[in-house]
Amino acid sequence: MKISGHLVDIHLRKIYPAEIIISNGVIDKIIPTSNVPDQFILPGLIDSHIHIESSMVTPGAFGYEAVKHGTTGLVSDPHEIANVMGLSGIEFMIEDSKRSPVKFWFGAPSCVPATSFETSGAELDAKVIEGLLKRPDIKYLSEMMNYPGVIFRDAEVIKKLEAAKIAGKPADGHAPGLTGENLRIYIESGISTDHECSTIEEAREKISLGMKVLIREGSAARNLDSLMDLFEESPEMVMLCSDDLHPEMLVKGHINKLVAKLVSRGFNIFDVIRSATLNPVKHYNLEAGLLREGDPADFIIVDGIGSMVVKQTWIGGKKVFDEGVRSFRYEPELAINNFICSSIKESDIQVLNRYLNFRVIEASDGELLTKELIVPAASGNFLNTDTSRDILKIVVKGRYSDSLPVAGFIKGFGLKEGAFAGSIAHDSHNIVCVGVNDTDIVNAINEIVRIKGGLAVSVNGKTDSLTLDIGGIMTTRSCMEVAEEYSKLTELIHTSGCKMTAPFMTLSFMALLVIPDLKIGDKGLFDVIKFKPVSLFTDDDSPENILL
């Protein structure tokens, strides 16, 4: 089989007309020629760090959608489903991925649960991780979120890192804002990447200590604009990733959009393409083609590098996507779940007023980081929402037992009426809800309980929902179907006053107890900086913290 076009050679760092000869799924010959079609041939694109679960669809459904964007491989961390379903969840992801021609390379989730301060559905200890890392289909130790455990030499954490070293596999990091001596200790433990950099200064320090930076552009956290200058400073130390990508974004584009944006901004074409091809292949030791003779025939054909509109996608010498048409079908695995809890009532989420200052989580659009605000107590027997100051109630209900919900307060969502909830709540995926009034909050949470996992919006007593039948975080339905229903729910939230670009995604991270500063789990408020639980009420009335 012969394919011709302008070949983008990331090894020789030049573009030239060529003919590719494919035999038995491998590139047999690359022959310079002339009079080729007006199209460009590139290595297939790789997402260097993603949680497929955040797309709310299965690996196979994700791959079915992603091939139209030139994605041929994904470095996937099954951390989310592992926190819900344990080893059976990881096996589900691996088996389902085999139903797609897209190449998936999975990691061994290092933090299940992420902390001991929340309730998850499973626990993977060092012995289990050691067993996973011995498997050839597990390529790396997934992101080590417990950076205090690394710094203070927690025995279980160190065993997991040592298991990765013994297996000869890289360890991914997760260290937002970590600097100085603690960062040095973290990196010297064997952790080689980080995808949590939000400033160029943070990224430069990590790179200076030998860590590779995965530049993230996902649904909730978008760091490409802040970090793109790394392509001029240290292009060999960067990769591109999504981390979390919701379905309505995936249908519009993937890594190809990031490549197009960087090239259009004037960054070196070869450095940009290498960040989504060669760099992850070398770092994770991936079985992916890089447009060389003898390589697997994994490549894409685009109309132009500045636009990255994909005409064809080839994987293993097979044309899997051609001008809008896929050559394969996908049928999902049977759904699995772990959802054990009952409905709640309004009295369960009332907060007695102790007439003390209280803590409020401050969230920002496009950021996983939050701040802590201290708010003076209001009058009345109970603490309630205050839409004039954008102080809303946030509730977390454990999904693995019938424990009582916990309530706190949050600023930044801008909701004027109603409530919305989801059982996508990193990392343990309990039910999390933000709302203006207790009736709608309870309605939204109880709808999640009724459907045993999913997303719900309740406004003035009317409730709409999307069922996620796989662990309460994914569905057996197609990405296009999920994107349509998800967009409708998001529009309801926006109509109710919320200004967040991706409100469900941002909400899910409010329960992530490893991203500073203040978060909330099913056991209460958590100070990530101090890495300990804190009460809702406080006597701290420092003027700089007071929300007036």
C-alpha angles and dihedrals in degrees: 000000000000129000123180137189142103103318117216102214108198091183099053089030095228140107118227139157110267147160120228119209113204123198127172092347093307133102102251099178140004110202123188109228143150140243095046126164117273095261138102128235117210136169112269114271123251128203102217097204129016141147101218089196091070089067085062090228133094124266090257093050090047091052092047089058098037098055090072087062094051097259110150100164143023132198096216129194109201090197095128099053090041090059089054103035107013118210093349088060092052091049089050091056094047094048094045092050089060088066089069131064089224113105115244122190112192131202133213106253106239099193113051099170100020090213137000090238095082137046117252133176097246147012126221111194128195093270092056091046091050089055092049093050091056090063117096091221091060107077105180148357106271123236114313101223095172096082093158086057090054095046095047093041099244104197096228093047093049091049090057092050091047090051089057091050092050091049090049092235129132123252120223122219139218111189113143111193095354111151144161124013094351090055091050091052090048094052095042088057086073102268109141109179142041130190097180100083111129099171132047090234092057091049093048092053092050093048091048088059093051100264121137117229121222106205108220127211108168140136100284104017119047117177104155096102092050095046106032093103086073086079088069096039106038111000094161090059099055137080133178123242144164100209091186123016123177120215098251089059095044092057088058100046149314134199089336089070091055092049091050092049094050094046091048088053089058102256117148110281095219095047091050095049092044089057089063097038123017098029097056092040091056096041098048097030092238128185095233133130120248100187098270130128108271094024124120107269096252107147144124135222118219133181092230137351092230092058101027094204102166118228098174138009122201125191122181091349093306123115102231097170129031124173095324097324124106121209095212141056128220128214116182130231118256113278122261126194147179110197121143117162142099134230124280135220133224095257088061092067102040114120117213113225111240090181090239130120110272137205122254126191111230113209128189131204113259094011134103091194117091135189133223119239125188113217128193114244118258127220124270137065094278136041109242138177121280112202091183087068094030092244107151133175119255119196131188120197120190112237099196097065142006095268118146118265122251124225133206138152134259139188128203106054095090095208113167099185141008130012139257131206143179143184088223099096117143125265111000096021100227116158114282125186138179121195151152099230136025095238094059092040091055092044092052094047093046091051089057088050091049095052092039095238138355142089128306140183123196122188121174091340097311112116130197124182149178117219118224104193098180108079090321089282106073138034137214090231126101124273092244092054093047092046091054095050093041091052091052092053091046090052090053089055092048090049087054090060105269113141097189112123092220105016097174092049093048091047091052091059094053086080094049103113096192099062115080145275120015125349138161131229136174089279096050142267118348129201103213094190092056089031094223140102118269132194124250092239126060139171091219106118099166106163094230091059098046117109106213 
